[in-house]
């Protein structure tokens, strides 16, 4: 499992986890698409935005390996702002390649791209 050095482990001041410390001995937690409903709590929305900002700052528009990124947090963005690179994507593989759908991510989380000058 690739550990993304320099990636924040969690949202500061909260228990919203962004990375995992070690592989799950019972098996890899698969990434699944989770629906984000309009009535989600504000802290959950802030965590999504902060996670997207961290992804953008770490990887930009380049493909990246899932590695130690938290499957639960990725699942809130998967299938929309974060998509699989390959058609034969395995959601339960630490080496699976993902990429940010930049146009949709900018629409969904404009605050994550504010410092970019776009």
Secondary structure, DSSP 8 states (H G I E B T S, - for coil): ----TT--SB-TTS--B-B-SS--TT-----------TT--HHHHHHHHHHHHHHHHHHTTS-EE-TTB-HHHHHTTBTTTEEESSTT--TT-TT-EEEE-HHHHHHH-GGGGGGGT-
